[in-house]
Amino acid sequence: MYTRNLKEAPENLIKEGKASFGSFSKPPKTLNIKGMKYPFGVLPLPTFITNLRIRSNLSFTFSTSEYFGTIDLLDSKIYGFSEINIWNKKTLQRYSYKNVMVLIRRLIPKNLEKAICSTYSKNRYVRISWDEAKNRFSIVFNLKGDNIRPNFMGSFVSSFASESSSLTSVLPAPVMRRCFASYQKSMVVEGGICITRGKMNPFFFPQKTQSLFVMTRAYYKSRTVNNLITGIGKVGDDEITFRISDMSIFPLDKDTYNENVLFVNNEITPLPPVTVTHPYGKMKKWVIQDTESMIDLVFTPDSASQRVISVVLLHAQFFTVFGTFNGVLITREGKSITLKDFPGIIKNQRIRL
């Protein structure tokens, strides 16, 4: 069975121009990858220039009894982009909101112990904050509607204890002189969301729900293609969250270096690399399998959101599909988890910066 060692994170991910590659069960204080030596070749460019190629992403995905939603933020240093997609699980109705920002400050922070991330658009307001010392995580969003879309508001809080489930990964991207770093944390959050039209007062139905909080930072190539697979839900009494990714900036040795993970309650199972195919199109069945017999899933799309953003140097295509997973996942202890109509999303992203 596939295994991947989980180590203690170093104090600094980058030391003397080199990265500490690996998977870490406890996060470092900061998700900072600045200072790699010659990340784009042997030319002696100063680090303040090569650091400009670092791009940051933050996502928050949640699954309530009625809705499945994802909030995505992209920080390209010059431009910022936010996209929020929320699906009604029963009707499959989709609510989609996006915003492009010219950045005047850093959008996504580096500090993993205490920080605030917020957009500053009145119509697309998102505020995410965390404080490990106070053991608190919170997210608030207020999305103004229009003639087609309603107003969408939400608020969630959770504990942010360092001992809860998280995985930090530092991978070559794709060569050893560059790196990709990610922080993934599975949490049970409490709060609610509501839909209003016009000036109606919002009314929340508080409930506990599962979520996945992810931050990434990487030396991106000028063109990248990403496939990100996320599932969140319950199987019996078990709280299940998994995230499987495949990016063009990942290394060739994916058995040693990958960020795939399964959270079962508060236990972490590192997952092997997978092969993802959709031979009949993106809105037909996706097959997700590995060679270690730990992942055997079929994803059936129900609804999709497609966005194309082209602003000067930034050109991005975001294709997000909501649907259900059927199949089997195996934990590191050998426990078989059978998924049946399990909610989740697949993101296919093409970014040119």
Order of alpha helices (4+ residues) and beta strands (2+ residues): beta-beta-beta-beta-alpha-beta-beta-beta-beta-beta-beta-beta-beta-beta-beta-beta-beta-beta-beta-beta-beta-beta-beta-beta-beta
